Amino acid sequence: MGGSAILHLALDIHGLDRRRTRAIVLADLGGVRLRQGDVDGAMATWRDFLDCADGIRSVKVQAALQDMRVRLRRYNGVPEAQELRERAARVTG
């Protein structure tokens, strides 16, 4: 089972009752998709991550937000990447 499949399984297992876990898994899945060259998939997953992460007080979620913002710097010319970075800066936790 590949890394992406394991992360999808984790989303199914932990579900909506564990928002923090779900947010972290989504952040990780976005990174996996980016490494696989699926930039659009990564951005869509990170959009879901931001929806889930808003309001969660967690060191891991904050680290994931920072990591995502750093990874997105390579895509400064892409409006969606800039929007995600700005949104991540505003996520409260």
N, CA, C and O atoms as a MOPAC input file, in Angstrom:
PM7 MOZYME 1SCF
protein

 N      0.85300 1    -1.17800 1     0.00000 1
 C      0.00000 1     0.00000 1     0.00000 1
 C      0.90100 1     1.24300 1     0.00000 1
 O      1.77600 1     1.38000 1     0.85400 1
 N      0.67800 1     2.14400 1    -0.96300 1
 C      1.49200 1     3.34800 1    -1.07300 1
 C      1.14200 1     4.37600 1    -0.01800 1
 O      0.12600 1     4.26100 1     0.66800 1
 N      2.00200 1     5.39400 1     0.10600 1
 C      1.79200 1     6.43300 1     1.10600 1
 C      0.47300 1     7.14700 1     0.95600 1
 O     -0.19800 1     7.45300 1     1.94200 1
 N      0.09900 1     7.41500 1    -0.29700 1
 C     -1.17100 1     8.10000 1    -0.53600 1
 C     -2.35000 1     7.24200 1    -0.09200 1
 O     -3.29900 1     7.75100 1     0.50500 1
 N     -2.29600 1     5.95400 1    -0.37900 1
 C     -3.38100 1     5.05100 1     0.01700 1
 C     -3.49600 1     4.96800 1     1.53500 1
 O     -4.60000 1     4.92800 1     2.07800 1
 N     -2.36000 1     4.94200 1     2.21300 1
 C     -2.36800 1     4.88400 1     3.68100 1
 C     -2.99800 1     6.14700 1     4.25000 1
 O     -3.78000 1     6.07900 1     5.19900 1
 N     -2.66300 1     7.30000 1     3.67700 1
 C     -3.23800 1     8.55600 1     4.16800 1
 C     -4.74300 1     8.60000 1     3.90800 1
 O     -5.49800 1     9.09800 1     4.74300 1
 N     -5.18700 1     8.08500 1     2.75600 1
 C     -6.62800 1     8.03500 1     2.49300 1
 C     -7.31700 1     7.11300 1     3.49700 1
 O     -8.41400 1     7.41700 1     3.96500 1
 N     -6.68500 1     5.99800 1     3.82800 1
 C     -7.23700 1     5.07700 1     4.81400 1
 C     -7.34600 1     5.76800 1     6.17400 1
 O     -8.34000 1     5.59900 1     6.88100 1
 N     -6.32800 1     6.54200 1     6.53700 1
 C     -6.35300 1     7.26400 1     7.80900 1
 C     -7.51700 1     8.24900 1     7.85600 1
 O     -8.14600 1     8.42400 1     8.89900 1
 N     -7.80300 1     8.89200 1     6.72400 1
 C     -8.94600 1     9.81200 1     6.68600 1
 C    -10.23800 1     9.05100 1     6.95000 1
 O    -11.11300 1     9.53400 1     7.66900 1
 N    -10.35800 1     7.86300 1     6.37100 1
 C    -11.56500 1     7.05800 1     6.57200 1
 C    -11.68700 1     6.59300 1     8.01400 1
 O    -12.77800 1     6.61400 1     8.58300 1
 N    -10.58000 1     6.17300 1     8.60700 1
 C    -10.59700 1     5.62800 1     9.97000 1
 C    -10.91800 1     6.72300 1    10.98800 1
 O    -11.75700 1     6.52900 1    11.86900 1
 N    -10.26000 1     7.85600 1    10.86900 1
 C    -10.40600 1     8.89900 1    11.88600 1
 C    -11.61900 1     9.79300 1    11.64500 1
 O    -12.19700 1    10.33300 1    12.58900 1
 N    -11.99700 1     9.94500 1    10.39400 1
 C    -13.21600 1    10.64800 1    10.03900 1
 C    -13.37800 1    12.02800 1    10.63800 1
 O    -12.41500 1    12.67000 1    11.05800 1
 N    -14.61200 1    12.45900 1    10.66400 1
 C    -14.92100 1    13.81700 1    11.07800 1
 C    -14.83100 1    14.03000 1    12.58000 1
 O    -14.74600 1    15.17100 1    13.03500 1
 N    -14.84900 1    12.95000 1    13.36200 1
 C    -14.80900 1    13.10900 1    14.81300 1
 C    -13.43100 1    13.51700 1    15.31300 1
 O    -13.27400 1    13.87700 1    16.47900 1
 N    -12.46800 1    13.46400 1    14.47000 1
 C    -11.11300 1    13.82000 1    14.87200 1
 C    -10.56600 1    14.88300 1    13.93400 1
 O     -9.69400 1    14.60800 1    13.11000 1
 N    -11.08000 1    16.09400 1    14.06400 1
 C    -10.69900 1    17.17300 1    13.14300 1
 C     -9.20600 1    17.42600 1    13.10400 1
 O     -8.64000 1    17.65300 1    12.03400 1
 N     -8.56500 1    17.39000 1    14.25500 1
 C     -7.12700 1    17.65200 1    14.31400 1
 C     -6.37300 1    16.61200 1    13.50600 1
 O     -5.51200 1    16.94800 1    12.69300 1
 N     -6.70000 1    15.34600 1    13.73400 1
 C     -6.04600 1    14.26500 1    13.00200 1
 C     -6.32900 1    14.40300 1    11.51700 1
 O     -5.43300 1    14.24900 1    10.68700 1
 N     -7.56900 1    14.69200 1    11.19000 1
 C     -7.94900 1    14.85100 1     9.78400 1
 C     -7.16000 1    15.99200 1     9.14500 1
 O     -6.67700 1    15.85200 1     8.02200 1
 N     -7.02700 1    17.10300 1     9.83600 1
 C     -6.28400 1    18.24100 1     9.29100 1
 C     -4.83100 1    17.85500 1     9.01400 1
 O     -4.29200 1    18.17300 1     7.95400 1
 N     -4.21000 1    17.17900 1     9.95600 1
 C     -2.80400 1    16.79500 1     9.78800 1
 C     -2.65200 1    15.80800 1     8.63400 1
 O     -1.70800 1    15.91400 1     7.85100 1
 N     -3.56600 1    14.85600 1     8.52400 1
 C     -3.50900 1    13.89000 1     7.42500 1
 C     -3.68900 1    14.61100 1     6.08500 1
 O     -2.99200 1    14.30100 1     5.11900 1
 N     -4.60500 1    15.55600 1     6.02200 1
 C     -4.79700 1    16.31600 1     4.78700 1
 C     -3.54300 1    17.11300 1     4.42900 1
 O     -3.16700 1    17.18300 1     3.25900 1
 N     -2.90100 1    17.70700 1     5.42000 1
 C     -1.66100 1    18.44800 1     5.17000 1
 C     -0.60000 1    17.50700 1     4.60200 1
 O      0.08000 1    17.84400 1     3.63300 1
 N     -0.46400 1    16.32800 1     5.20800 1
 C      0.50900 1    15.34400 1     4.72500 1
 C      0.17400 1    14.87800 1     3.31300 1
 O      1.06200 1    14.74500 1     2.47000 1
 N     -1.10200 1    14.63300 1     3.06000 1
 C     -1.53400 1    14.16800 1     1.74700 1
 C     -1.23400 1    15.22500 1     0.68200 1
 O     -0.84500 1    14.89000 1    -0.43700 1
 N     -1.41600 1    16.49200 1     1.03000 1
 C     -1.05400 1    17.56500 1     0.09300 1
 C      0.42100 1    17.51300 1    -0.26100 1
 O      0.78800 1    17.69400 1    -1.42200 1
 N      1.27100 1    17.26700 1     0.73000 1
 C      2.70000 1    17.14900 1     0.48100 1
 C      3.03000 1    15.95700 1    -0.40100 1
 O      3.88900 1    16.04800 1    -1.27800 1
 N      2.34900 1    14.83300 1    -0.17100 1
 C      2.55400 1    13.63500 1    -1.00200 1
 C      2.17900 1    13.94300 1    -2.44200 1
 O      2.91800 1    13.61000 1    -3.36800 1
 N      1.03700 1    14.57500 1    -2.62600 1
 C      0.58500 1    14.88600 1    -3.98900 1
 C      1.55800 1    15.83500 1    -4.69000 1
 O      1.81200 1    15.69900 1    -5.88700 1
 N      2.09600 1    16.79200 1    -3.94000 1
 C      3.05300 1    17.72300 1    -4.53000 1
 C      4.31500 1    16.97100 1    -4.96300 1
 O      4.82600 1    17.19600 1    -6.06100 1
 N      4.81300 1    16.08800 1    -4.11400 1
 C      6.00500 1    15.29900 1    -4.45200 1
 C      5.75700 1    14.39800 1    -5.66000 1
 O      6.68600 1    14.09300 1    -6.40800 1
 N      4.52200 1    13.97500 1    -5.85000 1
 C      4.17000 1    13.13700 1    -7.00200 1
 C      3.96000 1    13.95700 1    -8.27000 1
 O      3.70000 1    13.40000 1    -9.33600 1
 N      4.07200 1    15.27400 1    -8.15600 1
 C      3.91100 1    16.14600 1    -9.30900 1
 C      2.47800 1    16.57900 1    -9.56600 1
 O      2.19300 1    17.20900 1   -10.58500 1
 N      1.58200 1    16.25200 1    -8.66000 1
 C      0.17200 1    16.61500 1    -8.80500 1
 C     -0.07800 1    17.94000 1    -8.07700 1
 O     -0.62300 1    17.96500 1    -6.97300 1
 N      0.32800 1    19.03100 1    -8.71600 1
 C      0.23200 1    20.35600 1    -8.08800 1
 C     -1.22500 1    20.73500 1    -7.82900 1
 O     -1.55700 1    21.24600 1    -6.76000 1
 N     -2.09500 1    20.48100 1    -8.81600 1
 C     -3.51100 1    20.81200 1    -8.63500 1
 C     -4.12200 1    20.00200 1    -7.49200 1
 O     -4.88800 1    20.53200 1    -6.68700 1
 N     -3.77700 1    18.71300 1    -7.42700 1
 C     -4.27500 1    17.85600 1    -6.35000 1
 C     -3.78200 1    18.31000 1    -4.99500 1
 O     -4.52100 1    18.27700 1    -4.01100 1
 N     -2.51300 1    18.74100 1    -4.94500 1
 C     -1.93900 1    19.23100 1    -3.69100 1
 C     -2.68200 1    20.48200 1    -3.21800 1
 O     -3.01600 1    20.61100 1    -2.04000 1
 N     -2.92900 1    21.38100 1    -4.13700 1
 C     -3.60500 1    22.62500 1    -3.75700 1
 C     -5.04400 1    22.36000 1    -3.32000 1
 O     -5.52900 1    22.98000 1    -2.37300 1
 N     -5.72300 1    21.45100 1    -3.99600 1
 C     -7.09300 1    21.10900 1    -3.59600 1
 C     -7.09900 1    20.47700 1    -2.20900 1
 O     -7.96900 1    20.77600 1    -1.39000 1
 N     -6.13200 1    19.60800 1    -1.94600 1
 C     -6.04700 1    18.95000 1    -0.63900 1
 C     -5.70600 1    19.96500 1     0.44400 1
 O     -6.27200 1    19.92800 1     1.53600 1
 N     -4.78600 1    20.86800 1     0.14100 1
 C     -4.42600 1    21.88700 1     1.12300 1
 C     -5.58200 1    22.85000 1     1.37300 1
 O     -5.70400 1    23.38900 1     2.47300 1
 N     -6.43000 1    23.07600 1     0.37600 1
 C     -7.62700 1    23.90000 1     0.59300 1
 C     -8.52800 1    23.20400 1     1.62100 1
 O     -9.06400 1    23.84700 1     2.52400 1
 N     -8.68800 1    21.88800 1     1.47300 1
 C     -9.47400 1    21.11200 1     2.45000 1
 C     -8.81700 1    21.15400 1     3.82600 1
 O     -9.50000 1    21.26000 1     4.84500 1
 N     -7.48700 1    21.07100 1     3.84800 1
 C     -6.73900 1    21.15700 1     5.10300 1
 C     -7.03300 1    22.48000 1     5.81000 1
 O     -7.28100 1    22.49900 1     7.01600 1
 N     -7.00500 1    23.56800 1     5.07500 1
 C     -7.26700 1    24.87200 1     5.68100 1
 C     -8.68800 1    24.96700 1     6.21800 1
 O     -8.91600 1    25.53800 1     7.28500 1
 N     -9.64200 1    24.40900 1     5.48100 1
 C    -11.03100 1    24.38900 1     5.96500 1
 C    -11.12300 1    23.65100 1     7.29200 1
 O    -11.82300 1    24.08300 1     8.20800 1
 N    -10.41800 1    22.54900 1     7.38600 1
 C    -10.47600 1    21.70000 1     8.57500 1
 C     -9.67700 1    22.29500 1     9.73700 1
 O    -10.07500 1    22.17000 1    10.89600 1
 N     -8.55700 1    22.93800 1     9.42700 1
 C     -7.61900 1    23.39500 1    10.46200 1
 C     -8.06200 1    24.66800 1    11.17700 1
 O     -7.62000 1    24.93600 1    12.29400 1
 N     -8.91400 1    25.43800 1    10.55700 1
 C     -9.30000 1    26.72200 1    11.13800 1
 C     -9.90600 1    26.51600 1    12.52600 1
 O    -10.87600 1    25.77600 1    12.69000 1
 N     -9.32600 1    27.17300 1    13.50500 1
 C     -9.82100 1    27.10800 1    14.87500 1
 C     -9.21500 1    26.00900 1    15.72600 1
 O     -9.51200 1    25.92200 1    16.91800 1
 N     -8.36500 1    25.15800 1    15.13900 1
 C     -7.74300 1    24.07200 1    15.90500 1
 C     -6.45600 1    24.59100 1    16.54500 1
 O     -5.58400 1    25.13100 1    15.86400 1
 N     -6.35400 1    24.42100 1    17.83500 1
 C     -5.15000 1    24.81900 1    18.56700 1
 C     -4.25200 1    23.60000 1    18.66900 1
 O     -4.51400 1    22.69200 1    19.45800 1
 N     -3.18900 1    23.58000 1    17.86500 1
 C     -2.30500 1    22.42600 1    17.82800 1
 C     -0.94100 1    22.82600 1    17.28000 1
 O     -0.84700 1    23.51100 1    16.26300 1
 N      0.10500 1    22.39500 1    17.95800 1
 C      1.46500 1    22.64900 1    17.48200 1
 C      1.67300 1    21.95500 1    16.13700 1
 O      2.29700 1    22.51700 1    15.23700 1
 N      1.15200 1    20.73200 1    15.99900 1
 C      1.31400 1    19.99400 1    14.74200 1
 C      0.59600 1    20.68100 1    13.58700 1
 O      1.12000 1    20.73700 1    12.47400 1
 N     -0.58400 1    21.19600 1    13.84300 1
 C     -1.31800 1    21.89800 1    12.78600 1
 C     -0.57100 1    23.17600 1    12.40500 1
 O     -0.46200 1    23.50100 1    11.22200 1
 N     -0.06200 1    23.89500 1    13.39000 1
 C      0.70300 1    25.11000 1    13.09100 1
 C      1.95200 1    24.78500 1    12.28500 1
 O      2.29900 1    25.52300 1    11.36300 1
 N      2.63000 1    23.69300 1    12.61700 1
 C      3.82300 1    23.26900 1    11.86800 1
 C      3.43900 1    22.89800 1    10.43900 1
 O      4.16500 1    23.21500 1     9.49700 1
 N      2.30200 1    22.22800 1    10.27800 1
 C      1.83400 1    21.84700 1     8.94200 1
 C      1.48700 1    23.08200 1     8.11500 1
 O      1.75900 1    23.12300 1     6.91500 1
 N      0.89100 1    24.08200 1     8.75000 1
 C      0.57900 1    25.33400 1     8.05600 1
 C      1.85700 1    25.99900 1     7.55800 1
 O      1.92600 1    26.45600 1     6.41700 1
 N      2.86400 1    26.05000 1     8.42100 1
 C      4.13500 1    26.67100 1     8.04600 1
 C      4.80700 1    25.88700 1     6.91700 1
 O      5.33100 1    26.47700 1     5.97200 1
 N      4.78900 1    24.56300 1     7.01900 1
 C      5.39100 1    23.71700 1     5.99500 1
 C      4.70900 1    23.94000 1     4.64100 1
 O      5.37500 1    24.05700 1     3.61200 1
 N      3.39300 1    23.99500 1     4.65500 1
 C      2.64100 1    24.22200 1     3.42700 1
 C      3.01000 1    25.56900 1     2.81300 1
 O      3.22000 1    25.67200 1     1.60400 1
 N      3.08700 1    26.58500 1     3.64100 1
 C      3.42100 1    27.91800 1     3.13700 1
 C      4.80600 1    27.94300 1     2.49900 1
 O      5.00900 1    28.58100 1     1.46600 1
 N      5.76000 1    27.24200 1     3.12000 1
 C      7.12100 1    27.17400 1     2.56500 1
 C      7.11300 1    26.45100 1     1.21600 1
 O      7.72700 1    26.91100 1     0.25400 1
 N      6.41400 1    25.31800 1     1.15600 1
 C      6.36000 1    24.54800 1    -0.10100 1
 C      5.71200 1    25.35200 1    -1.22300 1
 O      6.09900 1    25.21900 1    -2.38400 1
 N      4.73800 1    26.17800 1    -0.88900 1
 C      4.02700 1    26.95000 1    -1.90600 1
 C      4.82900 1    28.14100 1    -2.42200 1
 O      4.44700 1    28.74100 1    -3.42700 1
 N      5.92000 1    28.49600 1    -1.76600 1
 C      6.73500 1    29.63300 1    -2.23400 1
 C      7.24900 1    29.40000 1    -3.65100 1
 O      7.45000 1    30.35200 1    -4.40500 1
 N      7.46400 1    28.12900 1    -4.01500 1
 C      7.95800 1    27.81700 1    -5.36800 1
 C      6.94600 1    28.18300 1    -6.44500 1
 O      7.29000 1    28.26600 1    -7.62400 1
 N      5.70800 1    28.40000 1    -6.04400 1
 C      4.63000 1    28.64600 1    -7.00300 1
 C      4.08600 1    30.06000 1    -6.87300 1
 O      2.88000 1    30.28000 1    -6.98400 1
 N      4.97900 1    31.02300 1    -6.63800 1
 C      4.55800 1    32.41100 1    -6.43000 1
 C      3.76700 1    32.96800 1    -7.60200 1
 O      2.90600 1    33.82500 1    -7.40400 1
 N      4.03600 1    32.50100 1    -8.83000 1
 C      3.32700 1    33.00800 1    -9.99000 1
 C      1.94700 1    32.39900 1   -10.16800 1
 O      1.20300 1    32.78500 1   -11.06900 1
 N      1.60400 1    31.44300 1    -9.30700 1
 C      0.31700 1    30.75700 1    -9.42000 1
 C     -0.65500 1    31.39800 1    -8.42600 1
 O     -0.44100 1    31.31400 1    -7.21700 1
 N     -1.71600 1    32.03500 1    -8.91900 1
 C     -2.63800 1    32.74800 1    -8.01900 1
 C     -3.20000 1    31.87000 1    -6.90300 1
 O     -3.31800 1    32.32800 1    -5.76700 1
 N     -3.54500 1    30.62700 1    -7.20200 1
 C     -4.10800 1    29.75800 1    -6.16600 1
 C     -3.10000 1    29.48900 1    -5.05100 1
 O     -3.47000 1    29.41100 1    -3.88000 1
 N     -1.82300 1    29.34800 1    -5.41800 1
 C     -0.78200 1    29.11400 1    -4.41500 1
 C     -0.66100 1    30.32800 1    -3.49100 1
 O     -0.54700 1    30.18700 1    -2.27300 1
 N     -0.68700 1    31.50400 1    -4.08000 1
 C     -0.60800 1    32.72600 1    -3.27900 1
 C     -1.81700 1    32.85100 1    -2.35800 1
 O     -1.69000 1    33.23000 1    -1.19400 1
 N     -2.98700 1    32.52700 1    -2.89400 1
 C     -4.20800 1    32.58800 1    -2.08700 1
 C     -4.13300 1    31.62100 1    -0.90000 1
 O     -4.52800 1    31.96500 1     0.21300 1
 N     -3.62000 1    30.40800 1    -1.14800 1
 C     -3.49000 1    29.43000 1    -0.06100 1
 C     -2.50000 1    29.90300 1     0.99400 1
 O     -2.74000 1    29.73800 1     2.19000 1
 N     -1.38700 1    30.49000 1     0.56000 1
 C     -0.39200 1    30.99700 1     1.52500 1
 C     -0.99100 1    32.10500 1     2.38300 1
 O     -0.78800 1    32.13700 1     3.59700 1
 N     -1.72400 1    33.00400 1     1.75500 1
 C     -2.34500 1    34.10700 1     2.50000 1
 C     -3.39900 1    33.57100 1     3.46600 1
 O     -3.50100 1    34.02200 1     4.60700 1
 N     -4.16200 1    32.62100 1     2.99900 1
 C     -5.20700 1    32.03800 1     3.84400 1
 C     -4.58300 1    31.30000 1     5.03000 1
 O     -5.08200 1    31.38000 1     6.15200 1
 N     -3.49000 1    30.58600 1     4.77200 1
 C     -2.80700 1    29.85300 1     5.85700 1
 C     -2.29600 1    30.82200 1     6.91800 1
 O     -2.29000 1    30.49300 1     8.10400 1
 N     -1.87400 1    31.99400 1     6.50900 1
 C     -1.38100 1    32.99600 1     7.45900 1
 C     -2.50500 1    33.50100 1     8.36000 1
 O     -2.25400 1    33.97900 1     9.46600 1
 N     -3.74900 1    33.39100 1     7.88000 1
 C     -4.89700 1    33.90100 1     8.64100 1
 C     -5.59400 1    32.81800 1     9.48700 1
 O     -6.44000 1    33.12800 1    10.32600 1
 N     -5.23100 1    31.55400 1     9.25600 1
 C     -5.90300 1    30.47500 1    10.01300 1
 C     -5.60900 1    30.67300 1    11.48900 1
 O     -4.45800 1    30.82400 1    11.90000 1
 N     -6.66800 1    30.66800 1    12.27000 1
 C     -6.51100 1    30.87600 1    13.70300 1
 C     -6.58100 1    29.55400 1    14.43200 1
 O     -7.32400 1    28.64700 1    14.05700 1
 N     -5.80700 1    29.47100 1    15.45800 1
 C     -5.81500 1    28.23400 1    16.23900 1
 C     -5.36400 1    28.50100 1    17.63600 1
 O     -5.30200 1    27.58100 1    18.45100 1

